[in-house]
Amino acid sequence: MKFLRVPGAIIAMSISILAQNEPVLPLWPAGAVSGARGDGTNDVPTLTAYLPQADQRTGAAMVICPGGGYGGLAQHEGRDYALYLNREGISCFVLKYRLGSHGYRHPIMLGDAARAVRLVRARAGDWGVDPGRVGIMGSSAGGHLASTLITHFDSGLPDAADPIDRQSSRPSVGVLCYPVISLGKFTHQGSKNNLLGAEPAPELVEDLSNEKRVRKDGPPVFLWHTVEDKAVPVENSLLFAQALRDAGVPFDLHLYEKGRHGIGLMAKPPQFENPHPWAADLVFWLRANRFGR
């Protein structure tokens, strides 16, 4: 197992992270990565665990998918979210999923997200996690990936040789931050190209326009967007919210007038002073859904 050293400023903060390291966990055993093009760093998807002290954990867990247009991974939409949610006693796992910039295309990214949720459930006892409370969170293109799992999950393979594959990939809740949802008129073209290539089949575009794939058995969803967002139009969240309403799936939708794309929390650890209001709105919603303190 590999380890990354936690920066000194984080060690000193009031948020209690497991020991002084963040365990980096491969999603598959070495040499067995599903769909791998090689064995380099960019070919090995991982989870980085951010765990509150054992006596502070609520049993809830969140798999976090950073944004980056399916071409990169934004740390402030991964690690920073994890450290913030740790304050609520939520165990967090930041997903390093494979990217279009490294030659990967759908369904590799979806497979990585599904495997991440299954892995957290399979090892729930190791981390004090309730397997019935494993959510997924994503921003921008990471929001597209999270919404893809929210709409394309499965119940697992009961007879699979790998016990991880026996677990359901259905998230217990979904959190979508200025997400790419549609691959149609309101899409982010760079994310679409990195996910599907320059000339995707129309049926694939249809299937991954997730506002068209909302399921009645999907999890509750929290989503937020800014009306000023010029990179990923607010219509993405509006379309998804309407589809959730039509399907009878519980959701919270928060729209804010001001703010560029990719703003994240607008506050940094360790203090997280004056975060954007969506952060408090999310905590309120998570508590209502048995995910917070």
ZADO-1210 file (C-alpha; in nm, 4 decimals, padded with zeros to 6 digits):
<atoms>
<atom x="00.0000" y="00.0000" z="00.0000" code="MET" pos="1"/>
<atom x="00.1287" y="00.3501" z="-00.0874" code="LYS" pos="2"/>
<atom x="00.1020" y="00.6491" z="00.1407" code="PHE" pos="3"/>
<atom x="00.1007" y="01.0231" z="00.0827" code="LEU" pos="4"/>
<atom x="00.2322" y="01.2534" z="00.3549" code="ARG" pos="5"/>
<atom x="-00.0200" y="01.5044" z="00.4892" code="VAL" pos="6"/>
<atom x="00.1058" y="01.8675" z="00.4747" code="PRO" pos="7"/>
<atom x="00.2047" y="02.0076" z="00.8131" code="GLY" pos="8"/>
<atom x="-00.0675" y="02.2724" z="00.8099" code="ALA" pos="9"/>
<atom x="-00.3295" y="02.0021" z="00.7846" code="ILE" pos="10"/>
<atom x="-00.1761" y="01.7925" z="01.0621" code="ILE" pos="11"/>
<atom x="-00.2064" y="02.0896" z="01.2937" code="ALA" pos="12"/>
<atom x="-00.5690" y="02.1627" z="01.2196" code="MET" pos="13"/>
<atom x="-00.8628" y="02.0664" z="01.4368" code="SER" pos="14"/>
<atom x="-00.9939" y="01.8188" z="01.1795" code="ILE" pos="15"/>
<atom x="-00.8645" y="01.4797" z="01.2913" code="SER" pos="16"/>
<atom x="-00.7336" y="01.2728" z="01.0000" code="ILE" pos="17"/>
<atom x="-00.6302" y="00.9104" z="01.0418" code="LEU" pos="18"/>
<atom x="-00.2766" y="00.9160" z="01.1877" code="ALA" pos="19"/>
<atom x="-00.0689" y="01.1566" z="00.9734" code="GLN" pos="20"/>
<atom x="-00.1158" y="00.9867" z="00.6392" code="ASN" pos="21"/>
<atom x="-00.3792" y="00.9427" z="00.3734" code="GLU" pos="22"/>
<atom x="-00.3927" y="00.5813" z="00.2523" code="PRO" pos="23"/>
<atom x="-00.3969" y="00.5493" z="-00.1259" code="VAL" pos="24"/>
<atom x="-00.5903" y="00.2382" z="-00.2266" code="LEU" pos="25"/>
<atom x="-00.5837" y="00.0825" z="-00.5758" code="PRO" pos="26"/>
<atom x="-00.9285" y="-00.0079" z="-00.7053" code="LEU" pos="27"/>
<atom x="-00.8010" y="-00.3363" z="-00.8486" code="TRP" pos="28"/>
<atom x="-00.5038" y="-00.5576" z="-00.7568" code="PRO" pos="29"/>
<atom x="-00.1807" y="-00.4901" z="-00.9456" code="ALA" pos="30"/>
<atom x="-00.1961" y="-00.6394" z="-01.2925" code="GLY" pos="31"/>
<atom x="-00.5729" y="-00.6861" z="-01.2826" code="ALA" pos="32"/>
<atom x="-00.6992" y="-00.3326" z="-01.3552" code="VAL" pos="33"/>
<atom x="-01.0115" y="-00.3514" z="-01.5692" code="SER" pos="34"/>
<atom x="-00.9576" y="-00.1996" z="-01.9145" code="GLY" pos="35"/>
<atom x="-00.6028" y="-00.0776" z="-01.8437" code="ALA" pos="36"/>
<atom x="-00.3950" y="00.0495" z="-02.1375" code="ARG" pos="37"/>
<atom x="-00.0715" y="00.0144" z="-01.9399" code="GLY" pos="38"/>
<atom x="00.0610" y="00.0010" z="-01.5866" code="ASP" pos="39"/>
<atom x="00.1714" y="00.3602" z="-01.5345" code="GLY" pos="40"/>
<atom x="00.0352" y="00.6066" z="-01.2811" code="THR" pos="41"/>
<atom x="-00.2275" y="00.7307" z="-01.5251" code="ASN" pos="42"/>
<atom x="-00.3523" y="00.3757" z="-01.5829" code="ASP" pos="43"/>
<atom x="-00.4145" y="00.2845" z="-01.2179" code="VAL" pos="44"/>
<atom x="-00.7329" y="00.4291" z="-01.0627" code="PRO" pos="45"/>
<atom x="-00.7164" y="00.4804" z="-00.6861" code="THR" pos="46"/>
<atom x="-00.9038" y="00.6017" z="-00.3821" code="LEU" pos="47"/>
<atom x="-00.7366" y="00.8320" z="-00.1303" code="THR" pos="48"/>
<atom x="-00.8972" y="00.7883" z="00.2104" code="ALA" pos="49"/>
<atom x="-00.9591" y="01.0834" z="00.4422" code="TYR" pos="50"/>
<atom x="-01.0922" y="00.9436" z="00.7684" code="LEU" pos="51"/>
<atom x="-01.2024" y="01.1245" z="01.0837" code="PRO" pos="52"/>
<atom x="-01.0844" y="00.9812" z="01.4134" code="GLN" pos="53"/>
<atom x="-01.2754" y="00.6634" z="01.4951" code="ALA" pos="54"/>
<atom x="-01.4758" y="00.8248" z="01.7755" code="ASP" pos="55"/>
<atom x="-01.5894" y="01.1049" z="01.5420" code="GLN" pos="56"/>
<atom x="-01.7198" y="00.8917" z="01.2556" code="ARG" pos="57"/>
<atom x="-02.0927" y="00.8799" z="01.1887" code="THR" pos="58"/>
<atom x="-02.0721" y="00.5679" z="00.9709" code="GLY" pos="59"/>
<atom x="-02.1474" y="00.7672" z="00.6549" code="ALA" pos="60"/>
<atom x="-01.9019" y="00.7683" z="00.3631" code="ALA" pos="61"/>
<atom x="-01.8640" y="00.9738" z="00.0466" code="MET" pos="62"/>
<atom x="-01.6797" y="00.8837" z="-00.2739" code="VAL" pos="63"/>
<atom x="-01.5671" y="01.2141" z="-00.4282" code="ILE" pos="64"/>
<atom x="-01.5090" y="01.2640" z="-00.8034" code="CYS" pos="65"/>
<atom x="-01.3095" y="01.5834" z="-00.8735" code="PRO" pos="66"/>
<atom x="-01.3825" y="01.7825" z="-01.1867" code="GLY" pos="67"/>
<atom x="-01.1446" y="01.8687" z="-01.4657" code="GLY" pos="68"/>
<atom x="-01.3241" y="01.8137" z="-01.7955" code="GLY" pos="69"/>
<atom x="-01.2377" y="01.4408" z="-01.8022" code="TYR" pos="70"/>
<atom x="-00.8888" y="01.5689" z="-01.8812" code="GLY" pos="71"/>
<atom x="-00.7553" y="01.6448" z="-01.5320" code="GLY" pos="72"/>
<atom x="-00.8502" y="01.6262" z="-01.1639" code="LEU" pos="73"/>
<atom x="-00.8985" y="01.9412" z="-00.9537" code="ALA" pos="74"/>
<atom x="-00.7608" y="01.9026" z="-00.6006" code="GLN" pos="75"/>
<atom x="-00.9873" y="02.1705" z="-00.4531" code="HIS" pos="76"/>
<atom x="-01.2871" y="01.9615" z="-00.5637" code="GLU" pos="77"/>
<atom x="-01.1418" y="01.6486" z="-00.4089" code="GLY" pos="78"/>
<atom x="-00.9185" y="01.6804" z="-00.1051" code="ARG" pos="79"/>
<atom x="-01.0745" y="02.0079" z="00.0138" code="ASP" pos="80"/>
<atom x="-01.4258" y="01.8630" z="00.0020" code="TYR" pos="81"/>
<atom x="-01.3052" y="01.5548" z="00.1897" code="ALA" pos="82"/>
<atom x="-01.1487" y="01.7580" z="00.4691" code="LEU" pos="83"/>
<atom x="-01.4607" y="01.9712" z="00.4967" code="TYR" pos="84"/>
<atom x="-01.6915" y="01.6694" z="00.5210" code="LEU" pos="85"/>
<atom x="-01.4607" y="01.5047" z="00.7745" code="ASN" pos="86"/>
<atom x="-01.5782" y="01.7761" z="01.0149" code="ARG" pos="87"/>
<atom x="-01.9249" y="01.6186" z="00.9907" code="GLU" pos="88"/>
<atom x="-01.7827" y="01.2768" z="01.0772" code="GLY" pos="89"/>
<atom x="-01.8111" y="01.1578" z="00.7160" code="ILE" pos="90"/>
<atom x="-01.5377" y="00.9236" z="00.5925" code="SER" pos="91"/>
<atom x="-01.4297" y="01.0402" z="00.2467" code="CYS" pos="92"/>
<atom x="-01.2600" y="00.8674" z="-00.0445" code="PHE" pos="93"/>
<atom x="-01.1292" y="01.0822" z="-00.3298" code="VAL" pos="94"/>
<atom x="-01.1384" y="00.8974" z="-00.6598" code="LEU" pos="95"/>
<atom x="-00.8564" y="00.9232" z="-00.9110" code="LYS" pos="96"/>
<atom x="-01.0440" y="00.7982" z="-01.2150" code="TYR" pos="97"/>
<atom x="-00.8939" y="00.7456" z="-01.5575" code="ARG" pos="98"/>
<atom x="-00.9106" y="01.0302" z="-01.8075" code="LEU" pos="99"/>
<atom x="-00.9682" y="01.1052" z="-02.1723" code="GLY" pos="100"/>
<atom x="-00.6407" y="01.2985" z="-02.1788" code="SER" pos="101"/>
<atom x="-00.4655" y="00.9659" z="-02.1141" code="HIS" pos="102"/>
<atom x="-00.6501" y="00.7811" z="-02.3890" code="GLY" pos="103"/>
<atom x="-00.9460" y="00.6454" z="-02.1928" code="TYR" pos="104"/>
<atom x="-01.3090" y="00.6666" z="-02.3001" code="ARG" pos="105"/>
<atom x="-01.6470" y="00.5602" z="-02.1629" code="HIS" pos="106"/>
<atom x="-01.7241" y="00.3152" z="-02.0014" code="PRO" pos="107"/>
<atom x="-01.3868" y="00.3183" z="-01.8223" code="ILE" pos="108"/>
<atom x="-01.4700" y="00.6203" z="-01.6059" code="MET" pos="109"/>
<atom x="-01.8075" y="00.4782" z="-01.5050" code="LEU" pos="110"/>
<atom x="-01.6394" y="00.1482" z="-01.4233" code="GLY" pos="111"/>
<atom x="-01.3942" y="00.3286" z="-01.1948" code="ASP" pos="112"/>
<atom x="-01.6736" y="00.5119" z="-01.0095" code="ALA" pos="113"/>
<atom x="-01.8808" y="00.1959" z="-00.9695" code="ALA" pos="114"/>
<atom x="-01.5792" y="00.0014" z="-00.8455" code="ARG" pos="115"/>
<atom x="-01.5033" y="00.2760" z="-00.5928" code="ALA" pos="116"/>
<atom x="-01.8506" y="00.2532" z="-00.4353" code="VAL" pos="117"/>
<atom x="-01.8310" y="-00.1262" z="-00.4318" code="ARG" pos="118"/>
<atom x="-01.4851" y="-00.1182" z="-00.2709" code="LEU" pos="119"/>
<atom x="-01.5956" y="00.1128" z="00.0109" code="VAL" pos="120"/>
<atom x="-01.8911" y="-00.1167" z="00.0784" code="ARG" pos="121"/>
<atom x="-01.6774" y="-00.4307" z="00.0659" code="ALA" pos="122"/>
<atom x="-01.4295" y="-00.2859" z="00.3175" code="ARG" pos="123"/>
<atom x="-01.6830" y="-00.0935" z="00.5263" code="ALA" pos="124"/>
<atom x="-01.5856" y="-00.2791" z="00.8421" code="GLY" pos="125"/>
<atom x="-01.2238" y="-00.1638" z="00.8098" code="ASP" pos="126"/>
<atom x="-01.3261" y="00.2027" z="00.8176" code="TRP" pos="127"/>
<atom x="-01.6294" y="00.2029" z="01.0457" code="GLY" pos="128"/>
<atom x="-01.8593" y="00.2670" z="00.7506" code="VAL" pos="129"/>
<atom x="-02.2228" y="00.1645" z="00.7224" code="ASP" pos="130"/>
<atom x="-02.2477" y="-00.0020" z="00.3767" code="PRO" pos="131"/>
<atom x="-02.6007" y="00.1360" z="00.3521" code="GLY" pos="132"/>
<atom x="-02.4666" y="00.4932" z="00.3696" code="ARG" pos="133"/>
<atom x="-02.2123" y="00.5296" z="00.0892" code="VAL" pos="134"/>
<atom x="-02.2730" y="00.8347" z="-00.1288" code="GLY" pos="135"/>
<atom x="-02.1101" y="00.9855" z="-00.4354" code="ILE" pos="136"/>
<atom x="-02.0168" y="01.3505" z="-00.4943" code="MET" pos="137"/>
<atom x="-01.8832" y="01.5202" z="-00.8055" code="GLY" pos="138"/>
<atom x="-01.8120" y="01.8619" z="-00.9529" code="SER" pos="139"/>
<atom x="-01.8313" y="01.9694" z="-01.3175" code="SER" pos="140"/>
<atom x="-01.7193" y="01.6664" z="-01.5249" code="ALA" pos="141"/>
<atom x="-01.6877" y="01.4800" z="-01.1951" code="GLY" pos="142"/>
<atom x="-02.0534" y="01.5708" z="-01.1501" code="GLY" pos="143"/>
<atom x="-02.1260" y="01.4074" z="-01.4837" code="HIS" pos="144"/>
<atom x="-01.9460" y="01.0947" z="-01.3664" code="LEU" pos="145"/>
<atom x="-02.1372" y="01.0952" z="-01.0365" code="ALA" pos="146"/>
<atom x="-02.4688" y="01.1516" z="-01.2146" code="SER" pos="147"/>
<atom x="-02.3832" y="00.8696" z="-01.4556" code="THR" pos="148"/>
<atom x="-02.3478" y="00.6298" z="-01.1643" code="LEU" pos="149"/>
<atom x="-02.6651" y="00.7702" z="-01.0067" code="ILE" pos="150"/>
<atom x="-02.8528" y="00.6794" z="-01.3254" code="THR" pos="151"/>
<atom x="-02.6607" y="00.3672" z="-01.4402" code="HIS" pos="152"/>
<atom x="-02.5941" y="00.1726" z="-01.1168" code="PHE" pos="153"/>
<atom x="-02.6451" y="-00.2008" z="-01.0750" code="ASP" pos="154"/>
<atom x="-02.6995" y="-00.4381" z="-00.7849" code="SER" pos="155"/>
<atom x="-02.3719" y="-00.6289" z="-00.8261" code="GLY" pos="156"/>
<atom x="-02.3004" y="-00.9862" z="-00.9329" code="LEU" pos="157"/>
<atom x="-02.3918" y="-01.2271" z="-00.6500" code="PRO" pos="158"/>
<atom x="-02.1794" y="-01.5099" z="-00.7945" code="ASP" pos="159"/>
<atom x="-01.8710" y="-01.3009" z="-00.8843" code="ALA" pos="160"/>
<atom x="-01.5344" y="-01.4500" z="-00.7927" code="ALA" pos="161"/>
<atom x="-01.4227" y="-01.1076" z="-00.6702" code="ASP" pos="162"/>
<atom x="-01.6214" y="-01.0251" z="-00.3530" code="PRO" pos="163"/>
<atom x="-01.6019" y="-00.6539" z="-00.4365" code="ILE" pos="164"/>
<atom x="-01.7995" y="-00.7141" z="-00.7560" code="ASP" pos="165"/>
<atom x="-02.0803" y="-00.8679" z="-00.5500" code="ARG" pos="166"/>
<atom x="-02.1571" y="-00.5287" z="-00.3965" code="GLN" pos="167"/>
<atom x="-02.4168" y="-00.2873" z="-00.5322" code="SER" pos="168"/>
<atom x="-02.2876" y="00.0243" z="-00.7081" code="SER" pos="169"/>
<atom x="-02.5999" y="00.2270" z="-00.6202" code="ARG" pos="170"/>
<atom x="-02.4967" y="00.5355" z="-00.4229" code="PRO" pos="171"/>
<atom x="-02.7020" y="00.6017" z="-00.1115" code="SER" pos="172"/>
<atom x="-02.7079" y="00.9757" z="-00.1908" code="VAL" pos="173"/>
<atom x="-02.5704" y="01.1938" z="-00.4684" code="GLY" pos="174"/>
<atom x="-02.4123" y="01.5408" z="-00.4427" code="VAL" pos="175"/>
<atom x="-02.3662" y="01.7296" z="-00.7716" code="LEU" pos="176"/>
<atom x="-02.1758" y="02.0593" z="-00.7820" code="CYS" pos="177"/>
<atom x="-02.2202" y="02.2683" z="-01.1023" code="TYR" pos="178"/>
<atom x="-02.2398" y="01.9354" z="-01.2860" code="PRO" pos="179"/>
<atom x="-02.2191" y="01.8531" z="-01.6518" code="VAL" pos="180"/>
<atom x="-02.5394" y="01.6515" z="-01.6983" code="ILE" pos="181"/>
<atom x="-02.6412" y="01.6728" z="-02.0620" code="SER" pos="182"/>
<atom x="-02.4299" y="01.5848" z="-02.3655" code="LEU" pos="183"/>
<atom x="-02.6705" y="01.7734" z="-02.5905" code="GLY" pos="184"/>
<atom x="-02.7333" y="02.1440" z="-02.6413" code="LYS" pos="185"/>
<atom x="-02.6126" y="02.2529" z="-02.2967" code="PHE" pos="186"/>
<atom x="-02.3082" y="02.0290" z="-02.2625" code="THR" pos="187"/>
<atom x="-01.9476" y="02.1204" z="-02.1923" code="HIS" pos="188"/>
<atom x="-01.7885" y="02.0233" z="-02.5214" code="GLN" pos="189"/>
<atom x="-01.4423" y="01.9522" z="-02.3821" code="GLY" pos="190"/>
<atom x="-01.5801" y="01.7063" z="-02.1273" code="SER" pos="191"/>
<atom x="-01.7901" y="01.5380" z="-02.3943" code="LYS" pos="192"/>
<atom x="-01.4915" y="01.5006" z="-02.6291" code="ASN" pos="193"/>
<atom x="-01.2672" y="01.3588" z="-02.3562" code="ASN" pos="194"/>
<atom x="-01.5358" y="01.1137" z="-02.2463" code="LEU" pos="195"/>
<atom x="-01.6570" y="00.9904" z="-02.5856" code="LEU" pos="196"/>
<atom x="-01.4121" y="01.1111" z="-02.8508" code="GLY" pos="197"/>
<atom x="-01.4711" y="01.3610" z="-03.1308" code="ALA" pos="198"/>
<atom x="-01.7431" y="01.1667" z="-03.3185" code="GLU" pos="199"/>
<atom x="-01.9454" y="00.9607" z="-03.0704" code="PRO" pos="200"/>
<atom x="-02.2369" y="00.7437" z="-03.1750" code="ALA" pos="201"/>
<atom x="-02.5712" y="00.9259" z="-03.1287" code="PRO" pos="202"/>
<atom x="-02.7079" y="00.6461" z="-02.9106" code="GLU" pos="203"/>
<atom x="-02.4111" y="00.6851" z="-02.6740" code="LEU" pos="204"/>
<atom x="-02.4707" y="01.0595" z="-02.6485" code="VAL" pos="205"/>
<atom x="-02.8334" y="00.9858" z="-02.5697" code="GLU" pos="206"/>
<atom x="-02.7517" y="00.7254" z="-02.3066" code="ASP" pos="207"/>
<atom x="-02.5048" y="00.9524" z="-02.1251" code="LEU" pos="208"/>
<atom x="-02.7259" y="01.2603" z="-02.1294" code="SER" pos="209"/>
<atom x="-02.8197" y="01.1748" z="-01.7749" code="ASN" pos="210"/>
<atom x="-03.1278" y="01.3940" z="-01.7509" code="GLU" pos="211"/>
<atom x="-03.2817" y="01.1310" z="-01.9822" code="LYS" pos="212"/>
<atom x="-03.1799" y="00.8353" z="-01.7642" code="ARG" pos="213"/>
<atom x="-03.3132" y="00.9221" z="-01.4169" code="VAL" pos="214"/>
<atom x="-03.4555" y="00.6140" z="-01.2444" code="ARG" pos="215"/>
<atom x="-03.7397" y="00.5944" z="-00.9951" code="LYS" pos="216"/>
<atom x="-03.5170" y="00.3789" z="-00.7710" code="ASP" pos="217"/>
<atom x="-03.2336" y="00.6297" z="-00.7748" code="GLY" pos="218"/>
<atom x="-03.0944" y="00.7927" z="-00.4580" code="PRO" pos="219"/>
<atom x="-03.1800" y="01.1369" z="-00.3174" code="PRO" pos="220"/>
<atom x="-02.9745" y="01.4119" z="-00.4808" code="VAL" pos="221"/>
<atom x="-02.8377" y="01.7500" z="-00.3714" code="PHE" pos="222"/>
<atom x="-02.7358" y="01.9732" z="-00.6612" code="LEU" pos="223"/>
<atom x="-02.6288" y="02.3324" z="-00.6951" code="TRP" pos="224"/>
<atom x="-02.5204" y="02.5701" z="-00.9686" code="HIS" pos="225"/>
<atom x="-02.4558" y="02.9381" z="-01.0321" code="THR" pos="226"/>
<atom x="-02.6641" y="03.1207" z="-01.2897" code="VAL" pos="227"/>
<atom x="-02.3527" y="03.3045" z="-01.4124" code="GLU" pos="228"/>
<atom x="-02.1702" y="02.9795" z="-01.4995" code="ASP" pos="229"/>
<atom x="-02.0466" y="03.0239" z="-01.8562" code="LYS" pos="230"/>
<atom x="-01.8568" y="02.6940" z="-01.8883" code="ALA" pos="231"/>
<atom x="-02.1372" y="02.4571" z="-01.7832" code="VAL" pos="232"/>
<atom x="-02.4762" y="02.6269" z="-01.8236" code="PRO" pos="233"/>
<atom x="-02.7183" y="02.6183" z="-01.5327" code="VAL" pos="234"/>
<atom x="-02.9638" y="02.4327" z="-01.7573" code="GLU" pos="235"/>
<atom x="-02.7706" y="02.1148" z="-01.6770" code="ASN" pos="236"/>
<atom x="-02.8872" y="02.1238" z="-01.3152" code="SER" pos="237"/>
<atom x="-03.2345" y="02.2486" z="-01.4087" code="LEU" pos="238"/>
<atom x="-03.2883" y="01.9619" z="-01.6520" code="LEU" pos="239"/>
<atom x="-03.1700" y="01.7049" z="-01.3998" code="PHE" pos="240"/>
<atom x="-03.3867" y="01.8496" z="-01.1233" code="ALA" pos="241"/>
<atom x="-03.6923" y="01.8358" z="-01.3494" code="GLN" pos="242"/>
<atom x="-03.6162" y="01.4746" z="-01.4371" code="ALA" pos="243"/>
<atom x="-03.5783" y="01.3867" z="-01.0688" code="LEU" pos="244"/>
<atom x="-03.9109" y="01.5518" z="-00.9936" code="ARG" pos="245"/>
<atom x="-04.0812" y="01.3683" z="-01.2796" code="ASP" pos="246"/>
<atom x="-03.9445" y="01.0368" z="-01.1476" code="ALA" pos="247"/>
<atom x="-04.0449" y="01.1095" z="-00.7886" code="GLY" pos="248"/>
<atom x="-03.6842" y="01.1067" z="-00.6631" code="VAL" pos="249"/>
<atom x="-03.6167" y="01.3388" z="-00.3629" code="PRO" pos="250"/>
<atom x="-03.3788" y="01.6269" z="-00.4349" code="PHE" pos="251"/>
<atom x="-03.2561" y="01.9655" z="-00.3161" code="ASP" pos="252"/>
<atom x="-03.1756" y="02.2215" z="-00.5880" code="LEU" pos="253"/>
<atom x="-02.9828" y="02.5374" z="-00.4994" code="HIS" pos="254"/>
<atom x="-02.9225" y="02.8150" z="-00.7528" code="LEU" pos="255"/>
<atom x="-02.7008" y="03.1128" z="-00.6776" code="TYR" pos="256"/>
<atom x="-02.6981" y="03.4274" z="-00.8886" code="GLU" pos="257"/>
<atom x="-02.3249" y="03.5000" z="-00.8754" code="LYS" pos="258"/>
<atom x="-02.0177" y="03.2851" z="-00.9237" code="GLY" pos="259"/>
<atom x="-01.7938" y="03.1522" z="-01.1980" code="ARG" pos="260"/>
<atom x="-01.7557" y="02.7870" z="-01.2833" code="HIS" pos="261"/>
<atom x="-01.5321" y="02.5751" z="-01.0605" code="GLY" pos="262"/>
<atom x="-01.5485" y="02.7857" z="-00.7457" code="ILE" pos="263"/>
<atom x="-01.5600" y="02.4897" z="-00.5060" code="GLY" pos="264"/>
<atom x="-01.5941" y="02.5840" z="-00.1408" code="LEU" pos="265"/>
<atom x="-01.4314" y="02.9263" z="-00.1859" code="MET" pos="266"/>
<atom x="-01.2542" y="02.8502" z="00.1426" code="ALA" pos="267"/>
<atom x="-00.9404" y="02.6556" z="00.2256" code="LYS" pos="268"/>
<atom x="-00.8443" y="02.4137" z="00.5009" code="PRO" pos="269"/>
<atom x="-00.7737" y="02.4116" z="00.7822" code="PRO" pos="270"/>
<atom x="-01.0060" y="02.6940" z="00.8899" code="GLN" pos="271"/>
<atom x="-01.2614" y="02.6867" z="00.6022" code="PHE" pos="272"/>
<atom x="-01.3472" y="03.0470" z="00.6855" code="GLU" pos="273"/>
<atom x="-01.6538" y="03.1907" z="00.5111" code="ASN" pos="274"/>
<atom x="-01.7248" y="02.9094" z="00.2641" code="PRO" pos="275"/>
<atom x="-01.9798" y="02.9555" z="-00.0116" code="HIS" pos="276"/>
<atom x="-02.3366" y="02.9158" z="00.1218" code="PRO" pos="277"/>
<atom x="-02.3845" y="02.5868" z="-00.0621" code="TRP" pos="278"/>
<atom x="-02.1530" y="02.4218" z="00.1912" code="ALA" pos="279"/>
<atom x="-02.3881" y="02.4952" z="00.4826" code="ALA" pos="280"/>
<atom x="-02.6890" y="02.4016" z="00.2701" code="ASP" pos="281"/>
<atom x="-02.5237" y="02.0669" z="00.1951" code="LEU" pos="282"/>
<atom x="-02.4525" y="01.9957" z="00.5625" code="VAL" pos="283"/>
<atom x="-02.8171" y="02.0669" z="00.6478" code="PHE" pos="284"/>
<atom x="-02.9303" y="01.8266" z="00.3736" code="TRP" pos="285"/>
<atom x="-02.6805" y="01.5561" z="00.4690" code="LEU" pos="286"/>
<atom x="-02.7981" y="01.5635" z="00.8292" code="ARG" pos="287"/>
<atom x="-03.1582" y="01.5315" z="00.7124" code="ALA" pos="288"/>
<atom x="-03.0511" y="01.2226" z="00.5165" code="ASN" pos="289"/>
<atom x="-02.8602" y="01.0621" z="00.8087" code="ARG" pos="290"/>
<atom x="-02.5222" y="01.1488" z="00.6598" code="PHE" pos="291"/>
<atom x="-02.4062" y="01.4102" z="00.9080" code="GLY" pos="292"/>
<atom x="-02.3871" y="01.4530" z="01.2800" code="ARG" pos="293"/>
</atoms>
